[in-house]
Amino acid sequence: MFPSGKAFARNLWLWFSQKLSNTMDVILPMLRMDKALAEAPKYQYSALPDNHSIRILILYPGAPDEPLEGRLELLNVNFDFTDYETLSYMWGEPIRRHEIICAGHRLPLTVSLHDALVRLRRPDRPRWLWADQVCINQDDREERSQQVQFMNRIYKNATHVLVWLGPDDQATAKVAFMLVNDLDEIFQNEEKHEKFRIEYTEHLHDQSKEMWVPLMKLTNLPWEIGTRAPATLFWGAEEIDWDLLHSVCFKLTDYYHLRKDFHIQTDLIKYAYQRFIEPPLTSRHANRFSFIYELQRARHLQVSDPRDRVFALLSHFSVYQGNKQIEELRADYKKTTEQVYVDVAVRALEGDTSLVALAAIQHPNLPSGKEAPNPTSGTNRVVDEKTLPSWVPNWDIGNQAYLLSEPISDHCAHGTSVRVVQVNQSTLVLSARGLKIDTIEALSAPMSQREFHINASGKASAFETLWHNICGKDAFDLEEKYVTGESAFFAYAQTLANGCVSTSSRDHRNYHDIPKSEWLANGAAYLTKTLGRSDKVTSAMWKAAFGGDYFKWSRAANGATNHRVFARTANGYYVLAPKVVEAGDIVCVLFGGKMPFVLRPWGIHYLLVGECYTHGK
């Protein structure tokens, strides 16, 4: 049945030899290519010929298992109309472990860029790409400083933006993109959309979170687009049109509690959408004309060099809005991160008419007033963990809380006063004029983003706890008076919601045209919705809640209180303050500031704790 002896051995050897030969036909070319790659000299950049040139990578075609090859060519950023695509991706680990053969030389790449180029390489024709890691000499600080000014123009002139989200290790992309397409179909059908609205508002707590997990993962991935050019998102082997994703996320904006329950980060999608394109001056997005506001919005972005939090925005339209000192700011990688951040703060304060730079302070921690030096010691400066003065925003700290005093908000604590500020460049002490209001006496623990989210249990524990423990009140009624003579409940609800200015902006209504009774109704509606027929809620409160929109108050309060504390001053003012505030801190109005600020006595000077909402008339 089996071949015997030598014949069998000979046949086996012939079969094995053939298989080995076929295998070596594949292995040897790969080994030769790897050897050629290893022996190729390292790529040396030539200096750019002028201040108007950029490099473009021509990525040669190839199969997925072949080494990357291409070449770099020069373009004039002002006059060359060559079609090219920009590649948006996250650097990830900064170590460049991979390589591309560029004009016969080895050019190192990070894992992230290598994976992106392998995925986007065409099999049959070259692809013209701009990717910062290879098109800018990363080892030349002067070139990096010069090239960063072109970022906006490079993206605006691109015919297409390719967004690499990374490998799809958990096989999530296909399901996520299918969900986006399904939602798009639902939102375009009036009957299906209404059914969806009922299910995910009135019956939200009955819905499964599992189906939303892929979209949650998608919207939490970081990327950058920012122009009107068409864009495609690539996640592993899958891809989706950017406008389709943005359209769906824009419609999901109306479903606040759905997004918060299922952790759908539509704000990150909206942030990336055309952020280098000027919005209408009359829209609620006109905040984006403020350079400081744009730096604040960009806190969530991941960067390998913290100086790029500033430098990458120097071509943004917000730079050219009248502050000549900001317009003169240039990328300079010879400066330390601290020098860059101080420079921005000084230019913003001295060249602007507002104090929005101080409003952007986001301290994760701050020395306690108990550690303050004796006033007679002469100590005149304190710095945080990155040696920044307390009045300089540290842009490398992730977003802790949003700005209460947005540039176009209706807050006006300063009245008709104008800012009076001066910076001592040798000591980095900021001098500012203002008025003291009161001293913090009692305060809550820091609040979370979902503190006033209405859950299935209907509990309003935070709302009750703060009313009892900080305000010192028992029942919820309208008889208790605030220091201004208003209802204490009204002052309380308005403080937690930052005066509800975000609501009027979202509704496209003039804030001062909205009667206080409407704001009271919204706050009272939240109370009655969560506490129900509690004996702590008076009939007058139920009457005040009639016609109110609890959802609007909940949304405003959840946004405003995140990473902040609720506090009461010695004279009874209610304050929404930074999370690092402590008893003994001073509430004041600095001339020119939309909102009051909290200061901490520190020797003969003060630490700037941050902006706050203090309810007044």
Beta strands, then each sheet from edge to edge (+ up, - down):
strand 1: 53-59
strand 2: 69-76
strand 3: 85-88
strand 4: 98-102
strand 5: 105-109
strand 6: 127-130
strand 7: 160-164
strand 8: 231-235
strand 9: 238-241
strand 10: 421-424
strand 11: 429-432
strand 12: 434-443
strand 13: 564-569
strand 14: 574-578
strand 15: 586-590
strand 16: 597-602
strand 17: 605-611
strand 18: 613-614
sheet 1: 5+ 4- 2- 1+ 6- 3- 7- 8- 9+
sheet 2: 10+ 11-
sheet 3: 17+ 16- 15+ 12- 13+ 14- 18+
end
